[in-house]
């Protein structure tokens, strides 16, 4: 039986109310190992019972570098949104990920929502290699409260 596949053409990705699909080259929402943040490696039985096994939700992206501000024709770039959030002391940025690009979530074409945590000083990179190709940047953020919601309606 053939399955409906998610392909890399119709994605919609919103941070807040703004769609950044024209900034993104890649977007991956996944469970993975928690980064080593210098936390205490001693785990009590209570810690272990409340743990997700060291797994956390992370959002990784690759995007074009653009310094378009909010006054640009198409609104601010993702690069500018993250830069300004990092410069403002960091903060949470809500996201809605629609892998099929559909406006309304359904059981067969769900959306995924949550908030990333942009750290203070967590600036995106600027620059790249010589030539005519666009500069890109990549980042990986933890999802706030380790919580992603699958929206089906």
Secondary structure, 3 states (H helix, E strand, C coil): CCCCCCCCCCCEEEECCEECCCCEEEEEEEEEECCCCCCCCCCCHHHHHHCCCCEEEEEEEEEECCCCCCCCCCCCCHHHHHHHHHHCCCEEEEEEEECCCCCCCCCCCCEEEEEEEECCCCCCCCCCCCCCCCCEEEEEEEEHHHCCEEECC
